[in-house]
C-alpha cells in the first residue's frame, strides 16, 4: 500500500474537485520527491486547506498558486454541453471504457456536430485512437494527433508472390539498405534526396515552420518508431479489380506505415500548447482544446497540418520509389490513405471539420488499407460511405494492451514461434509490437463489414521496424 499511486479519486476524497488544480497535484505526485504516499496525501490536504502558506514552498508552490486563482480560471472556462451527443460505436464489446469516456467528453464540446468510434478504438490523449469527430469551424490539434498525416501506402508489383521465397535474401537486403527507422533518425547530407514538398512556401514564409526545414530534409524518406513499418508481403486478389486494373492472382507487394516524423511532432506540440492557452476548457476536456478556423492561429495550424500531411506522403513516395528501383520492376497499382488528420467535408448538408485520429477515410468508393500486425493479415478496402460512421473505418487492429503491459507480460518465445508458424522474417521491433498486443484483426473487420468492402488481402512476410525502442507512432 505504501507505494500505491495516488489517483484522482484519492484527491477527491481529500476535497479536491476535478479541475486544473487536480491536474497540477497529480503532476507533483508523479515525482513523489522522497515522501511516502501517506505524507503526500497529508501535504495535498494541507495545501488545499491553506494554499497561501505554500506560496514559497519549492514543491507545492505551483499547486498553491493555481488553487488561489481557481475561481478566476473556472470563470474563463468554456463550458461543455450538459450531456454528450449520441454517436455510433462499432465493435463496442471489444472497446475499453476509457476510450468511450474520452469520446463522451468530446461529444460535449460546444463545437461538436457528430462523432463515431471505430472497432479498433482505445484510449489516447484527448480524442481516443479510433475516434472520429466532426466539428463546426474548429480544429483540435490533439484530435488530429501527434503524428500528423500518418498513413499507409501499398505498392503492388508485377511479380508473382513466389518471388518472396525465391529471392528472400535480396528482399531482406533491400529493406535494410533502403529504409531507416526510429525517432530522431535520418540521413546525412550526402544521403539526402530532393522532393517538391521541400519547396512549399511555408518553409520560407511561416515563422514557426521555417527553422524545421533542415530537419524535414534530413528525415525525408525515413520511418518512425513504434508501430511504423516497411514490409514485403503477398497480396491476393480473389477476383480482378477493374478500377485498379489488377487481375485475379497473388502478387509481391510493399506496404508501409509511417507519418510526418519530427516535423509533424513539433507542429503538434506547438499548436496543442497554443490551443490550450487560447481555448480554456474544463480539466477533463483540456486535451480537446480547439482553434477557431476564423482566427489567425487556426489558419496557421491548418496550413502547417496540411504541410505535415504532404510531407508524410512524400516520405512514403521516397521509400516506395527507392525500393521499386532496387527491384527493377513495374508497378501494377498503388494505394495510399492517411489518418491522424482533419478534413473539410460535407455532413448532413453543412461543411464540417472531420477529425480522424487513427481512423481511415471510407467515403463511397474511396480506397484504403487496414493492417493487422507483423504476423496477421492486412486488408485493401473500398469504402461504402456509411454516414453514421462519418464515412470512416478503423486504421488497424487496435491495441489490446499498452506497450508497457506488452513488454512485461508477453513472451519472446511465443512471438518467435508465431513468426515461424506464419513464415515471417522480422527485422527489428520490440515486444511492445508483438501481435498478441493487438486485437484480432478478423474481429475488427467483421465489426465494420457495413463500412468497407474487402478488395484484397495482404499477408506480411519480411517485416522491418525500429529496433531502438522508439515510440514514435
RODO-2510 file (C-alpha; in nm, 4 decimals, decimal comma):
residues 473
     n   res          X          Y          Z
     1     x     0,0000     0,0000     0,0000
     2     x     0,2958     0,2274     0,0754
     3     x     0,3864     0,2903    -0,2874
     4     x     0,0420     0,2668    -0,4413
     5     x    -0,0060     0,5542    -0,6824
     6     x    -0,2213     0,8444    -0,5704
     7     x    -0,5025     0,8961    -0,8210
     8     x    -0,7856     1,1378    -0,8848
     9     x    -1,0242     0,9501    -0,6553
    10     x    -0,7777     0,9859    -0,3672
    11     x    -0,7652     1,3614    -0,4236
    12     x    -1,1449     1,3862    -0,4488
    13     x    -1,1638     1,2115    -0,1111
    14     x    -0,9476     1,4937     0,0281
    15     x    -1,1862     1,7560    -0,1087
    16     x    -1,0302     1,8331    -0,4484
    17     x    -1,2543     1,8922    -0,7481
    18     x    -1,1990     1,7555    -1,0986
    19     x    -1,0339     2,0706    -1,2257
    20     x    -0,6923     2,2029    -1,3243
    21     x    -0,5714     2,2011    -0,9631
    22     x    -0,6156     1,8245    -0,9585
    23     x    -0,4008     1,8017    -1,2716
    24     x    -0,1210     2,0007    -1,1071
    25     x    -0,1412     1,7851    -0,7946
    26     x    -0,1139     1,4639    -0,9952
    27     x     0,1911     1,6011    -1,1798
    28     x     0,3599     1,6823    -0,8484
    29     x     0,2746     1,3353    -0,7203
    30     x     0,4493     1,1672    -1,0136
    31     x     0,7813     1,2847    -0,8693
    32     x     0,6885     1,1810    -0,5102
    33     x     1,0099     1,3621    -0,4032
    34     x     1,1002     1,1295    -0,1179
    35     x     0,7620     1,1473     0,0532
    36     x     0,5662     0,8340     0,1353
    37     x     0,2161     0,8016    -0,0045
    38     x     0,0600     0,8999     0,3279
    39     x     0,2892     1,2004     0,3629
    40     x     0,1925     1,3181     0,0144
    41     x    -0,1764     1,2891     0,0989
    42     x    -0,1260     1,4934     0,4153
    43     x     0,0582     1,7614     0,2175
    44     x    -0,2081     1,7720    -0,0511
    45     x    -0,4779     1,8187     0,2147
    46     x    -0,2825     2,0948     0,3875
    47     x    -0,2218     2,2823     0,0605
    48     x    -0,5908     2,2554    -0,0266
    49     x    -0,6942     2,3964     0,3119
    50     x    -0,4306     2,6726     0,3319
    51     x    -0,2752     2,7367    -0,0107
    52     x    -0,1393     3,0787     0,0926
    53     x     0,1010     2,9061     0,3341
    54     x     0,2706     2,7212     0,0457
    55     x     0,3439     3,0078    -0,1931
    56     x     0,7150     2,9886    -0,1124
    57     x     0,7311     2,6088    -0,0972
    58     x     0,9688     2,4656    -0,3601
    59     x     0,7491     2,1621    -0,4225
    60     x     0,3900     2,2706    -0,3697
    61     x     0,4066     2,6321    -0,4899
    62     x     0,2500     2,5573    -0,8360
    63     x    -0,0429     2,3828    -0,6682
    64     x    -0,0907     2,6657    -0,4167
    65     x    -0,0890     2,9255    -0,6954
    66     x    -0,3494     2,7508    -0,9043
    67     x    -0,5736     2,6870    -0,6023
    68     x    -0,5706     3,0595    -0,5216
    69     x    -0,6846     3,1524    -0,8713
    70     x    -0,9055     2,8512    -0,9467
    71     x    -1,2254     3,0585    -0,9285
    72     x    -1,0912     3,3002    -1,1909
    73     x    -0,9806     3,0088    -1,4109
    74     x    -1,3229     2,8492    -1,3932
    75     x    -1,4949     3,1770    -1,4841
    76     x    -1,2818     3,1905    -1,8017
    77     x    -1,3501     2,8260    -1,8834
    78     x    -1,5648     2,7420    -2,1871
    79     x    -1,8486     2,5255    -2,0616
    80     x    -1,9323     2,1839    -2,2023
    81     x    -2,2754     2,0627    -2,3035
    82     x    -2,4597     1,9050    -2,0128
    83     x    -2,4883     1,5668    -2,1847
    84     x    -2,2837     1,4086    -2,4651
    85     x    -2,4449     1,3786    -2,8046
    86     x    -2,5186     1,0292    -2,9319
    87     x    -2,2653     0,8614    -3,1570
    88     x    -2,2217     0,5295    -3,3346
    89     x    -1,9892     0,2676    -3,1833
    90     x    -1,8642    -0,0248    -3,3914
    91     x    -1,7436    -0,3400    -3,2163
    92     x    -1,8432    -0,1932    -2,8814
    93     x    -1,7914    -0,5166    -2,6881
    94     x    -1,4181    -0,5002    -2,7599
    95     x    -1,3635    -0,1318    -2,6803
    96     x    -1,2284    -0,0319    -2,3396
    97     x    -1,4278     0,2010    -2,1148
    98     x    -1,1525     0,4625    -2,1172
    99     x    -1,1975     0,5172    -2,4912
   100     x    -1,5740     0,5512    -2,4547
   101     x    -1,5361     0,8009    -2,1696
   102     x    -1,2988     1,0110    -2,3808
   103     x    -1,5474     1,0043    -2,6670
   104     x    -1,8282     1,1073    -2,4308
   105     x    -1,6274     1,4149    -2,3303
   106     x    -1,5529     1,5012    -2,6950
   107     x    -1,9256     1,4827    -2,7706
   108     x    -1,9874     1,7516    -2,5057
   109     x    -1,7801     2,0179    -2,6820
   110     x    -1,9840     2,3184    -2,7915
   111     x    -1,8327     2,2873    -3,1425
   112     x    -1,9089     1,9151    -3,1856
   113     x    -2,1528     1,8197    -3,4613
   114     x    -2,1186     1,4396    -3,4743
   115     x    -1,8916     1,1540    -3,3692
   116     x    -1,8213     0,7841    -3,4152
   117     x    -1,5963     0,5235    -3,2565
   118     x    -1,4229     0,2650    -3,4746
   119     x    -1,3776    -0,1020    -3,3683
   120     x    -1,0013    -0,0622    -3,3145
   121     x    -1,0562     0,2210    -3,0653
   122     x    -0,8516     0,2538    -2,7484
   123     x    -0,7652     0,5328    -2,5073
   124     x    -0,5344     0,8117    -2,6231
   125     x    -0,4850     1,1803    -2,5425
   126     x    -0,7949     1,3930    -2,5894
   127     x    -0,9768     1,2114    -2,8656
   128     x    -0,9343     0,8330    -2,8390
   129     x    -0,7375     0,6456    -3,1044
   130     x    -1,0077     0,5248    -3,3426
   131     x    -1,2221     0,8298    -3,2679
   132     x    -1,3905     1,0311    -3,5433
   133     x    -1,5228     1,3772    -3,4567
   134     x    -1,6948     1,6331    -3,6769
   135     x    -1,6823     1,9929    -3,5533
   136     x    -1,8134     2,3274    -3,6702
   137     x    -1,5331     2,5516    -3,7997
   138     x    -1,2867     2,4359    -3,5341
   139     x    -0,9794     2,2121    -3,5457
   140     x    -0,8464     2,0195    -3,2443
   141     x    -0,4688     1,9573    -3,2601
   142     x    -0,4964     1,6568    -3,0274
   143     x    -0,7960     1,5412    -3,2304
   144     x    -0,5565     1,5142    -3,5227
   145     x    -0,2806     1,3597    -3,3146
   146     x     0,0923     1,3966    -3,2629
   147     x     0,1987     1,2121    -3,5786
   148     x     0,0136     1,4372    -3,8220
   149     x    -0,0793     1,2733    -4,1519
   150     x     0,0417     0,9263    -4,0506
   151     x    -0,0537     0,6977    -4,3352
   152     x    -0,0456     0,3663    -4,5169
   153     x     0,0948     0,3146    -4,8674
   154     x     0,0730    -0,0034    -5,0744
   155     x     0,2565    -0,0846    -5,3979
   156     x     0,1560    -0,3931    -5,5961
   157     x     0,4364    -0,5087    -5,8278
   158     x     0,4233    -0,7103    -6,1489
   159     x     0,5929    -1,0043    -5,9782
   160     x     0,4330    -1,3274    -5,8530
   161     x     0,4090    -1,3946    -5,4796
   162     x     0,6588    -1,6798    -5,5276
   163     x     0,9283    -1,4107    -5,5604
   164     x     0,9147    -1,3796    -5,1808
   165     x     1,0590    -1,7273    -5,1289
   166     x     1,2807    -1,7360    -5,4355
   167     x     1,4562    -1,4051    -5,3538
   168     x     1,4150    -1,3711    -4,9764
   169     x     1,7759    -1,2641    -4,9141
   170     x     1,7587    -0,9969    -5,1845
   171     x     1,4365    -0,8570    -5,0386
   172     x     1,5815    -0,8500    -4,6851
   173     x     1,8888    -0,6662    -4,8089
   174     x     1,6740    -0,4113    -4,9925
   175     x     1,4780    -0,3336    -4,6744
   176     x     1,7969    -0,2957    -4,4734
   177     x     1,9677    -0,0758    -4,7319
   178     x     1,6775     0,1415    -4,8486
   179     x     1,4981     0,2192    -4,5225
   180     x     1,5840     0,3935    -4,1976
   181     x     1,3897     0,3864    -3,8710
   182     x     1,3485     0,5441    -3,5300
   183     x     1,2777     0,8700    -3,3518
   184     x     1,5344     1,1329    -3,4461
   185     x     1,6975     0,9171    -3,7115
   186     x     1,7515     1,0450    -4,0638
   187     x     2,0050     1,0830    -4,3430
   188     x     2,3403     1,2581    -4,3651
   189     x     2,3732     1,5439    -4,6169
   190     x     2,5282     1,3291    -4,8899
   191     x     2,2454     1,0728    -4,8500
   192     x     1,9517     1,3132    -4,8703
   193     x     1,7067     1,3222    -5,1592
   194     x     1,5138     1,6159    -5,3001
   195     x     1,1363     1,6357    -5,3208
   196     x     0,8948     1,9078    -5,4240
   197     x     0,7386     1,9102    -5,0757
   198     x     1,0521     2,0900    -4,9535
   199     x     0,9699     2,3752    -5,1931
   200     x     0,6468     2,4515    -5,0062
   201     x     0,6307     2,8271    -4,9434
   202     x     0,5630     2,7712    -4,5711
   203     x     0,9270     2,6754    -4,5251
   204     x     1,0099     3,0356    -4,6209
   205     x     0,7084     3,2369    -4,5019
   206     x     0,5846     3,0623    -4,1859
   207     x     0,7865     3,1784    -3,8838
   208     x     0,7362     2,8568    -3,6899
   209     x     0,7905     2,6211    -3,9860
   210     x     1,0993     2,7914    -4,1320
   211     x     1,3530     2,6509    -3,8806
   212     x     1,2166     2,2982    -3,9319
   213     x     1,3146     2,2648    -4,2984
   214     x     1,6564     2,1115    -4,2417
   215     x     1,5176     1,8506    -4,0019
   216     x     1,2449     1,7712    -4,2544
   217     x     1,5027     1,7252    -4,5293
   218     x     1,7194     1,5070    -4,3042
   219     x     1,4294     1,2724    -4,2232
   220     x     1,2683     1,2674    -4,5684
   221     x     1,2212     0,9045    -4,6708
   222     x     1,2704     0,7620    -4,3212
   223     x     1,0194     0,5906    -4,0921
   224     x     0,9284     0,6454    -3,7295
   225     x     0,9444     0,4092    -3,4341
   226     x     0,6644     0,2298    -3,2522
   227     x     0,4229     0,0571    -3,4891
   228     x     0,5713     0,2021    -3,8076
   229     x     0,6997    -0,0476    -4,0612
   230     x     0,8152    -0,1250    -4,4149
   231     x     0,7331    -0,4789    -4,5243
   232     x     0,7203    -0,7098    -4,8222
   233     x     0,4309    -0,9500    -4,8452
   234     x     0,1864    -1,1335    -5,0639
   235     x    -0,1312    -0,9633    -5,1753
   236     x    -0,4116    -1,1782    -5,3057
   237     x    -0,6923    -1,0578    -5,5318
   238     x    -0,9594    -1,3284    -5,5361
   239     x    -1,1108    -1,1571    -5,8390
   240     x    -0,9997    -0,8939    -6,0852
   241     x    -1,0390    -0,5320    -5,9814
   242     x    -1,1215    -0,3249    -6,2879
   243     x    -1,0817     0,0082    -6,1093
   244     x    -0,7248    -0,0682    -6,0018
   245     x    -0,6548    -0,2623    -6,3196
   246     x    -0,5260    -0,5699    -6,1363
   247     x    -0,6153    -0,9247    -6,2423
   248     x    -0,7058    -1,2071    -6,0085
   249     x    -0,3914    -1,3554    -5,8541
   250     x    -0,1186    -1,3388    -5,5901
   251     x     0,1479    -1,0672    -5,6216
   252     x     0,4533    -0,9308    -5,4452
   253     x     0,3576    -0,6107    -5,2623
   254     x     0,5213    -0,3469    -5,0453
   255     x     0,3306    -0,1997    -4,7500
   256     x     0,4498     0,0960    -4,5425
   257     x     0,3189     0,2728    -4,2339
   258     x     0,4723     0,5975    -4,1068
   259     x     0,3985     0,9654    -4,0668
   260     x     0,5406     1,3157    -4,0621
   261     x     0,8355     1,2414    -3,8339
   262     x     0,9913     1,5254    -3,6326
   263     x     0,8228     1,7914    -3,8448
   264     x     0,4725     1,6750    -3,7560
   265     x     0,5524     1,6103    -3,3907
   266     x     0,6967     1,9612    -3,3481
   267     x     0,3947     2,1214    -3,5162
   268     x     0,1570     1,9165    -3,2998
   269     x     0,3318     2,0085    -2,9741
   270     x     0,3417     2,3805    -3,0554
   271     x    -0,0195     2,4177    -3,1631
   272     x    -0,1587     2,1930    -2,8905
   273     x     0,0075     2,4207    -2,6349
   274     x    -0,1269     2,7274    -2,8159
   275     x    -0,4790     2,5829    -2,8342
   276     x    -0,4767     2,5125    -2,4601
   277     x    -0,3712     2,8715    -2,3959
   278     x    -0,6454     3,0206    -2,6151
   279     x    -0,9239     2,7694    -2,5549
   280     x    -0,9814     2,7236    -2,1827
   281     x    -1,1756     2,4011    -2,1425
   282     x    -1,2658     2,2156    -1,8207
   283     x    -0,9985     1,9865    -1,6794
   284     x    -1,1440     1,6649    -1,8229
   285     x    -1,1561     1,8184    -2,1730
   286     x    -0,8309     2,0182    -2,1750
   287     x    -0,6647     1,7917    -2,4348
   288     x    -0,9513     1,8714    -2,6720
   289     x    -0,8644     2,2415    -2,6855
   290     x    -0,9502     2,3724    -3,0319
   291     x    -0,8570     2,6552    -3,2651
   292     x    -1,1254     2,8557    -3,4425
   293     x    -1,0589     2,8470    -3,8166
   294     x    -1,1662     3,2121    -3,8390
   295     x    -0,8600     3,3098    -3,6356
   296     x    -0,5006     3,3584    -3,7473
   297     x    -0,3887     3,0788    -3,5145
   298     x    -0,6456     2,8392    -3,6596
   299     x    -0,5370     2,9165    -4,0144
   300     x    -0,1697     2,8812    -3,9201
   301     x    -0,2283     2,5348    -3,7793
   302     x    -0,4431     2,4308    -4,0762
   303     x    -0,1659     2,5225    -4,3192
   304     x     0,1004     2,3558    -4,1042
   305     x    -0,1111     2,0413    -4,0642
   306     x    -0,1577     2,0108    -4,4397
   307     x     0,2149     2,0579    -4,4956
   308     x     0,2861     1,7791    -4,2463
   309     x     0,0408     1,5566    -4,4328
   310     x     0,2086     1,6292    -4,7656
   311     x     0,5462     1,5625    -4,6064
   312     x     0,4314     1,2256    -4,4701
   313     x     0,3124     1,1319    -4,8188
   314     x     0,6475     1,2388    -4,9628
   315     x     0,8304     1,0122    -4,7156
   316     x     0,6300     0,7138    -4,8394
   317     x     0,6871     0,8108    -5,2020
   318     x     1,0636     0,8236    -5,1496
   319     x     1,0645     0,4823    -4,9791
   320     x     0,8488     0,3188    -5,2468
   321     x     1,0485     0,4727    -5,5326
   322     x     1,3796     0,3583    -5,3823
   323     x     1,2545     0,0029    -5,3375
   324     x     1,0855    -0,0153    -5,6788
   325     x     1,4108     0,0978    -5,8421
   326     x     1,6126    -0,1564    -5,6423
   327     x     1,3757    -0,4321    -5,7551
   328     x     1,3784    -0,3150    -6,1179
   329     x     1,0085    -0,3882    -6,1630
   330     x     0,6903    -0,2264    -6,2893
   331     x     0,4104    -0,1042    -6,0674
   332     x     0,0668    -0,2598    -6,1167
   333     x    -0,1180    -0,0422    -5,8652
   334     x    -0,0560     0,1921    -5,5735
   335     x    -0,2963     0,2892    -5,2966
   336     x    -0,2381     0,5374    -5,0149
   337     x    -0,4517     0,6719    -4,7340
   338     x    -0,3888     0,8719    -4,4196
   339     x    -0,5246     0,9006    -4,0684
   340     x    -0,4359     1,1436    -3,7870
   341     x    -0,5702     1,4329    -3,9901
   342     x    -0,8609     1,6746    -4,0265
   343     x    -1,0615     1,7253    -4,3451
   344     x    -1,3219     1,9773    -4,4600
   345     x    -1,6197     1,7632    -4,5604
   346     x    -1,9935     1,7856    -4,6099
   347     x    -2,2057     1,6201    -4,3407
   348     x    -2,5840     1,6477    -4,3235
   349     x    -2,5727     1,9343    -4,5719
   350     x    -2,3157     2,1508    -4,3908
   351     x    -1,9399     2,1871    -4,4005
   352     x    -1,7691     2,0345    -4,1000
   353     x    -1,4147     1,9588    -3,9907
   354     x    -1,3788     1,5807    -3,9640
   355     x    -1,1015     1,4636    -3,7314
   356     x    -0,9913     1,1030    -3,7857
   357     x    -0,7467     1,0168    -3,5115
   358     x    -0,6417     0,6669    -3,6044
   359     x    -0,9317     0,6168    -3,8456
   360     x    -0,9379     0,5515    -4,2200
   361     x    -1,1374     0,7660    -4,4644
   362     x    -1,4082     0,5388    -4,6098
   363     x    -1,6335     0,7519    -4,8270
   364     x    -1,8112     0,5749    -5,1116
   365     x    -1,5548     0,4003    -5,3380
   366     x    -1,2544     0,5539    -5,1569
   367     x    -0,9656     0,3066    -5,1296
   368     x    -0,7885     0,2376    -4,8012
   369     x    -0,5519    -0,0043    -4,6292
   370     x    -0,6230    -0,1558    -4,2875
   371     x    -0,3241    -0,3503    -4,1482
   372     x    -0,3328    -0,6171    -3,8773
   373     x     0,0083    -0,6708    -3,7187
   374     x     0,3518    -0,8049    -3,8097
   375     x     0,2081    -1,1596    -3,8182
   376     x    -0,1547    -1,1098    -3,9200
   377     x    -0,3198    -1,0050    -4,2486
   378     x    -0,3956    -0,6558    -4,3663
   379     x    -0,6780    -0,5600    -4,5996
   380     x    -0,7096    -0,3436    -4,9080
   381     x    -1,0603    -0,1999    -4,8790
   382     x    -1,3095     0,0190    -5,0618
   383     x    -1,5331     0,2490    -4,8573
   384     x    -1,9112     0,2213    -4,8521
   385     x    -1,9751     0,5790    -4,7386
   386     x    -2,1641     0,5000    -4,4178
   387     x    -2,2852     0,8314    -4,2775
   388     x    -2,3307     0,7090    -3,9197
   389     x    -1,9565     0,6301    -3,9187
   390     x    -1,8877     0,9747    -4,0686
   391     x    -1,7521     0,7927    -4,3775
   392     x    -1,4772     0,6237    -4,1767
   393     x    -1,3358     0,2831    -4,0792
   394     x    -1,0654     0,1532    -3,8465
   395     x    -0,6992     0,2236    -3,9190
   396     x    -0,5799    -0,1160    -3,7977
   397     x    -0,6459    -0,3851    -3,5401
   398     x    -0,6017    -0,1517    -3,2422
   399     x    -0,4047    -0,2171    -2,9264
   400     x    -0,5295    -0,4774    -2,6818
   401     x    -0,2696    -0,3894    -2,4194
   402     x    -0,0379    -0,0974    -2,3519
   403     x     0,3253    -0,1041    -2,4616
   404     x     0,4394    -0,1358    -2,1002
   405     x     0,1992    -0,4216    -2,0355
   406     x     0,3094    -0,5996    -2,3530
   407     x     0,6778    -0,5745    -2,2613
   408     x     0,6123    -0,7003    -1,9077
   409     x     0,3778    -0,9878    -1,9893
   410     x     0,4407    -1,1224    -2,3398
   411     x     0,6917    -1,3957    -2,4169
   412     x     0,9625    -1,3587    -2,6817
   413     x     0,9492    -1,7369    -2,7222
   414     x     0,5789    -1,7172    -2,8108
   415     x     0,6485    -1,4352    -3,0561
   416     x     0,9263    -1,6312    -3,2257
   417     x     0,7004    -1,9359    -3,2586
   418     x     0,4185    -1,7262    -3,4050
   419     x     0,6503    -1,5690    -3,6628
   420     x     0,7878    -1,9088    -3,7612
   421     x     0,4392    -2,0577    -3,7925
   422     x     0,3445    -1,7789    -4,0323
   423     x     0,6707    -1,7832    -4,2281
   424     x     0,7607    -1,4267    -4,1294
   425     x     1,1073    -1,2750    -4,1087
   426     x     1,1253    -0,9869    -3,8612
   427     x     1,3952    -0,7215    -3,8826
   428     x     1,3888    -0,5058    -3,5703
   429     x     1,0880    -0,4291    -3,3432
   430     x     1,0343    -0,4990    -2,9738
   431     x     0,7876    -0,6986    -2,7673
   432     x     0,5574    -0,3951    -2,7467
   433     x     0,4718    -0,4597    -3,1125
   434     x     0,4073    -0,8328    -3,0758
   435     x     0,0846    -0,9435    -3,2498
   436     x    -0,0541    -1,0578    -2,9150
   437     x    -0,0582    -0,6928    -2,8021
   438     x    -0,3239    -0,6184    -3,0657
   439     x    -0,6896    -0,7011    -3,1101
   440     x    -0,7862    -0,9767    -3,3516
   441     x    -0,7961    -0,8125    -3,6943
   442     x    -1,0666    -1,0515    -3,8190
   443     x    -1,2956    -0,9498    -3,5312
   444     x    -1,2297    -0,5833    -3,6111
   445     x    -1,3045    -0,6340    -3,9802
   446     x    -1,6269    -0,8216    -3,9011
   447     x    -1,7407    -0,5302    -3,6828
   448     x    -1,7070    -0,2889    -3,9763
   449     x    -1,8476    -0,5020    -4,2574
   450     x    -2,1009    -0,2251    -4,3144
   451     x    -1,8297     0,0372    -4,3574
   452     x    -1,5923    -0,1176    -4,6144
   453     x    -1,5671    -0,3952    -4,8736
   454     x    -1,2504    -0,6052    -4,8855
   455     x    -1,0783    -0,5882    -5,2243
   456     x    -0,7626    -0,7900    -5,1481
   457     x    -0,5774    -0,9466    -4,8544
   458     x    -0,2145    -0,8684    -4,7721
   459     x    -0,0007    -1,1203    -4,5804
   460     x     0,3263    -0,9798    -4,4389
   461     x     0,6374    -1,1912    -4,4912
   462     x     0,9501    -0,9759    -4,4450
   463     x     0,8934    -0,7009    -4,1894
   464     x     1,1240    -0,4194    -4,0849
   465     x     1,0515    -0,1986    -3,7823
   466     x     1,2537     0,0245    -3,5484
   467     x     1,4749    -0,1707    -3,3117
   468     x     1,5899     0,1151    -3,0876
   469     x     1,2907     0,1357    -2,8555
   470     x     1,1449     0,4411    -3,0341
   471     x     0,7831     0,5155    -2,9519
   472     x     0,7028     0,7476    -3,2422
   473     x     0,3553     0,6486    -3,3687
***
